[in-house]
């Protein structure tokens, strides 16, 4: 039986998470949802009309556009328990602390 390297296994798990709609977020207060695209993203800043999510402070001109809608706080759409977690695993239904 073939064995997978750690990198291959990590890639497979990441692919499954992306296909299932799961996202890992570190800052729940700066996590936004674009409903028309069913897209969850951490944004360090939003554009003036809330259609642009600037997601990388090291590349401040890079952004993701919420087409036919606007970025809204994920907290408006999902339930989550806010605790002392460093990371959360989120989908559009809920965010769960990763311990």
ROSE-4610 file (N, C-alpha, C; in Angstrom, 1 decimal, always signed):
// ROSE-4610
residu = [X/X/X/X/X/X/X/X/X/X/X/X/X/X/X/X/X/X/X/X/X/X/X/X/X/X/X/X/X/X/X/X/X/X/X/X/X/X/X/X/X/X/X/X/X/X/X/X/X/X/X/X/X/X/X/X/X/X/X/X/X/X/X/X/X/X/X/X/X/X/X/X/X/X/X/X/X/X/X/X/X/X/X/X/X/X/X/X/X/X/X/X/X/X/X/X/X/X/X/X/X/X/X/X/X/X/X/X/X/X/X/X/X/X/X/X/X/X/X/X/X/X/X/X/X/X/X/X/X/X/X/X/X/X/X/X/X/X/X/X/X/X/X/X/X/X/X/X/X/X/X/X/X/X/X/X/X/X/X/X/X/X/X/X/X/X/X/X/X/X/X/X/X/X/X/X/X/X/X/X/X/X/X/X/X/X/X/X/X/X/X/X/X/X/X/X/X/X/X/X/X/X/X/X/X/X/X/X/X/X/X/X/X/X/X/X/X/X/X/X/X/X/X/X/X/X/X/X/X/X/X/X/X/X/X/X/X/X/X/X/X/X/X/X/X/X/X/X/X/X/X/X/X/X/X/X/X/X/X/X/X/X/X/X/X/X/X/X/X/X/X/X/X/X/X/X/X/X/X/X/X/X/X/X/X/X/X/X/X/X/X/X/X/X/X/X/X]
num = [1/1/1/2/2/2/3/3/3/4/4/4/5/5/5/6/6/6/7/7/7/8/8/8/9/9/9/10/10/10/11/11/11/12/12/12/13/13/13/14/14/14/15/15/15/16/16/16/17/17/17/18/18/18/19/19/19/20/20/20/21/21/21/22/22/22/23/23/23/24/24/24/25/25/25/26/26/26/27/27/27/28/28/28/29/29/29/30/30/30/31/31/31/32/32/32/33/33/33/34/34/34/35/35/35/36/36/36/37/37/37/38/38/38/39/39/39/40/40/40/41/41/41/42/42/42/43/43/43/44/44/44/45/45/45/46/46/46/47/47/47/48/48/48/49/49/49/50/50/50/51/51/51/52/52/52/53/53/53/54/54/54/55/55/55/56/56/56/57/57/57/58/58/58/59/59/59/60/60/60/61/61/61/62/62/62/63/63/63/64/64/64/65/65/65/66/66/66/67/67/67/68/68/68/69/69/69/70/70/70/71/71/71/72/72/72/73/73/73/74/74/74/75/75/75/76/76/76/77/77/77/78/78/78/79/79/79/80/80/80/81/81/81/82/82/82/83/83/83/84/84/84/85/85/85/86/86/86/87/87/87/88/88/88/89/89/89/90/90/90/91/91/91/92/92/92/93/93/93/94/94/94/95/95/95/96/96/96/97/97/97/98/98/98/99/99/99]
x = [+0.8/+0.0/+0.9/+0.5/+1.3/+1.1/+2.1/+2.0/+2.1/+1.4/+1.4/+2.3/+3.0/+3.8/+2.9/+3.5/+2.7/+2.2/+3.0/+2.5/+1.4/+1.4/+0.3/-0.9/-0.8/-2.0/-2.6/-1.7/-2.2/-3.0/-2.4/-3.1/-4.4/-4.5/-5.8/-6.8/-6.4/-7.3/-7.8/-6.9/-7.2/-8.2/-8.0/-8.9/-10.3/-10.4/-11.7/-12.4/-11.6/-12.2/-12.7/-11.9/-12.4/-13.6/-13.6/-14.8/-16.0/-15.8/-17.0/-17.4/-16.7/-17.1/-16.5/-15.7/-15.1/-13.9/-13.8/-12.7/-12.2/-10.8/-10.2/-9.9/-10.4/-10.2/-9.6/-8.8/-8.1/-8.7/-9.3/-9.9/-11.4/-12.2/-13.6/-14.3/-13.7/-14.3/-14.0/-13.0/-12.7/-13.0/-14.0/-14.4/-15.7/-15.7/-16.9/-17.4/-18.7/-19.4/-20.0/-19.8/-20.4/-21.5/-22.7/-23.8/-24.0/-24.0/-24.2/-23.2/-22.0/-20.9/-20.7/-21.4/-21.2/-19.7/-19.1/-17.7/-17.4/-16.5/-16.1/-14.6/-14.3/-12.9/-12.6/-11.4/-10.9/-10.4/-10.9/-10.6/-10.0/-8.8/-8.3/-8.9/-9.5/-10.2/-11.2/-12.3/-13.3/-13.3/-13.6/-13.7/-14.9/-15.0/-16.0/-17.4/-17.6/-19.0/-19.2/-18.2/-18.3/-18.3/-17.9/-17.9/-16.4/-15.4/-14.1/-13.6/-13.0/-12.4/-10.9/-10.2/-8.7/-8.2/-7.7/-7.4/-5.9/-5.0/-3.6/-3.0/-2.7/-2.1/-0.7/+0.0/+1.3/+1.2/+0.0/-0.3/-1.6/-1.5/-2.7/-3.6/-3.1/-3.8/-4.6/-4.3/-5.0/-6.3/-7.4/-8.7/-9.5/-10.6/-11.6/-12.9/-13.6/-14.8/-16.0/-17.0/-18.3/-19.2/-19.3/-20.1/-21.6/-22.4/-23.8/-24.2/-23.4/-23.7/-22.6/-22.5/-21.5/-21.0/-19.8/-19.3/-19.9/-20.4/-21.1/-20.4/-20.5/-19.9/-20.4/-19.6/-20.0/-20.9/-20.7/-21.5/-23.0/-23.3/-24.7/-25.4/-24.6/-25.2/-25.0/-24.0/-23.7/-23.7/-23.9/-23.8/-22.4/-21.8/-20.5/-20.3/-19.5/-19.2/-17.8/-17.9/-16.6/-15.9/-14.7/-13.9/-12.5/-11.6/-10.2/-9.5/-10.2/-9.6/-8.7/-7.7/-6.9/-7.4/-8.0/-8.6/-10.0/-10.8/-12.2/-12.3/-13.0/-13.4/-14.8/-15.0/-16.3/-16.9/-18.2/-18.9/-20.1/-21.0/-22.1/-23.1/-23.0/-23.9/-23.4/-22.1/-21.6/-20.0/-19.5/-18.0/-17.7/-16.8/-16.4/-15.0/-14.7/-13.3/-12.5/-11.2/-10.3/-9.4/-9.4/-8.6/-7.3]
y = [-1.2/+0.0/+1.2/+2.2/+3.5/+4.3/+5.0/+5.9/+7.4/+8.2/+9.6/+10.4/+11.4/+12.3/+13.2/+13.9/+14.8/+16.0/+16.4/+17.5/+17.1/+15.8/+15.3/+15.2/+14.7/+14.5/+15.9/+16.8/+18.2/+18.8/+18.6/+19.0/+18.4/+17.1/+16.4/+16.9/+17.1/+17.6/+19.0/+19.8/+21.2/+21.2/+20.4/+20.3/+19.9/+18.9/+18.5/+19.6/+20.4/+21.5/+22.6/+22.9/+23.9/+23.4/+22.2/+21.6/+21.5/+21.4/+21.3/+22.6/+23.7/+25.0/+25.5/+24.7/+25.0/+26.0/+26.9/+27.9/+28.0/+28.1/+28.3/+29.8/+30.4/+31.8/+32.0/+33.1/+33.4/+34.6/+35.5/+36.7/+36.7/+36.2/+36.1/+37.5/+38.5/+39.8/+40.5/+40.0/+40.6/+39.6/+38.7/+37.7/+38.1/+38.1/+38.6/+37.5/+37.7/+36.8/+37.5/+37.0/+37.5/+36.5/+36.8/+35.9/+35.5/+36.4/+36.0/+35.0/+35.0/+34.1/+33.0/+33.0/+32.0/+31.9/+33.1/+33.2/+33.8/+33.1/+33.6/+34.0/+35.2/+35.7/+36.6/+36.5/+37.5/+38.7/+39.9/+41.2/+42.1/+42.7/+43.6/+45.0/+45.2/+46.4/+46.2/+46.9/+46.9/+48.2/+48.1/+49.3/+50.2/+51.4/+52.4/+51.8/+51.0/+50.5/+49.1/+48.6/+47.2/+46.1/+46.4/+45.4/+44.8/+45.5/+45.0/+44.6/+43.4/+42.9/+42.9/+43.7/+43.7/+42.7/+41.6/+40.5/+40.3/+41.1/+40.9/+42.2/+42.5/+43.8/+44.0/+43.0/+43.1/+43.5/+43.2/+43.6/+44.4/+45.6/+46.4/+46.7/+46.5/+46.7/+45.5/+44.4/+43.1/+43.0/+42.7/+42.6/+41.6/+41.2/+40.3/+41.1/+41.0/+41.7/+40.8/+41.3/+40.6/+41.1/+40.3/+40.7/+40.5/+41.5/+41.5/+41.5/+42.1/+42.1/+42.9/+42.7/+43.4/+42.4/+42.7/+41.9/+42.3/+41.3/+41.6/+40.7/+41.2/+40.4/+39.0/+38.0/+36.6/+36.4/+37.1/+36.9/+37.1/+37.9/+38.1/+36.8/+35.9/+34.8/+33.5/+33.4/+32.1/+32.2/+31.1/+31.1/+30.6/+31.1/+30.6/+30.9/+30.1/+30.4/+31.1/+32.3/+33.0/+32.7/+32.2/+31.8/+32.3/+31.5/+31.9/+31.1/+30.6/+29.9/+30.8/+30.3/+31.0/+30.9/+29.8/+29.6/+29.0/+29.3/+28.7/+28.0/+27.0/+26.3/+26.7/+27.4/+28.0/+27.5/+27.3/+27.2/+28.2/+28.2/+29.2/+28.9/+27.8/+27.5/+27.8/+27.6/+27.8/+27.9/+28.5/+28.5/+27.8/+26.9/+26.0/+26.3/+26.4/+26.6/+25.4/+25.7/+24.6/+24.5/+23.4/+23.3/+22.5]
z = [+0.0/+0.0/+0.0/-0.8/-0.9/+0.3/+0.8/+1.9/+1.4/+2.1/+1.7/+2.7/+2.1/+2.9/+3.7/+4.7/+5.4/+4.6/+3.6/+2.7/+1.8/+1.3/+0.5/+1.3/+2.5/+3.4/+3.7/+4.0/+4.3/+3.1/+1.9/+0.7/+0.5/+0.8/+0.6/+1.6/+2.8/+3.9/+3.5/+3.1/+2.7/+1.5/+0.5/-0.6/-0.2/+0.7/+1.3/+2.0/+2.8/+3.5/+2.6/+1.5/+0.5/-0.2/-0.6/-1.3/-0.4/+0.9/+1.8/+2.3/+1.9/+2.4/+3.7/+4.3/+5.6/+5.4/+6.3/+6.3/+7.7/+7.8/+9.1/+9.3/+10.3/+10.6/+11.9/+12.0/+13.3/+14.0/+13.3/+13.9/+13.5/+14.3/+14.0/+13.9/+14.6/+14.5/+13.1/+12.4/+11.1/+10.0/+10.2/+9.2/+8.6/+7.3/+6.6/+5.6/+5.3/+4.4/+3.2/+2.0/+0.8/+0.4/+0.7/+0.5/-1.0/-1.9/-3.3/-3.8/-3.3/-3.7/-2.8/-1.6/-0.5/-0.2/+0.1/+0.3/+1.7/+2.5/+3.8/+3.7/+4.2/+4.2/+5.3/+5.8/+6.8/+6.1/+6.5/+5.9/+6.9/+6.6/+7.5/+7.3/+6.1/+5.8/+4.7/+4.7/+3.6/+2.9/+1.6/+0.8/+1.2/+0.7/+1.1/+0.9/-0.1/-0.3/+0.2/+0.9/+1.5/+0.4/-0.8/-1.9/-2.0/-1.5/-1.6/-0.2/-0.1/+1.1/+0.9/+1.6/+1.6/+2.6/+2.1/+2.9/+3.3/+2.8/+3.1/+3.4/+4.7/+5.1/+4.5/+4.1/+3.5/+2.0/+1.4/+0.0/+0.0/+0.5/+0.7/-0.5/-1.7/-2.9/-3.4/-2.8/-3.2/-2.4/-3.2/-2.6/-3.3/-2.7/-3.3/-3.4/-4.5/-4.7/-4.4/-3.7/-3.5/-4.6/-5.7/-6.8/-6.5/-6.9/-6.6/-5.2/-4.3/-2.9/-2.2/-0.9/-0.1/+1.0/+1.5/+2.6/+3.9/+4.6/+5.9/+7.0/+8.2/+9.3/+9.3/+9.5/+9.5/+10.7/+11.8/+13.0/+12.7/+11.7/+11.4/+10.8/+10.3/+9.6/+10.3/+11.2/+11.8/+13.4/+14.0/+15.5/+15.8/+16.8/+17.3/+18.8/+19.4/+20.8/+20.8/+21.3/+21.4/+22.7/+22.6/+23.7/+23.6/+24.1/+24.0/+22.9/+21.9/+20.8/+20.0/+19.4/+18.5/+17.1/+16.8/+15.4/+15.5/+14.5/+14.4/+13.0/+13.0/+11.8/+11.5/+10.3/+10.0/+8.7/+8.7/+7.5/+7.6/+6.7/+6.7/+7.9/+8.5/+9.6/+11.0/+11.2/+12.5/+12.5/+13.5/+13.7/+15.0/+15.0/+16.1/+16.5/+17.7/+18.2/+17.8/+17.4/+17.2/+18.4/+19.1/+20.3/+20.1]
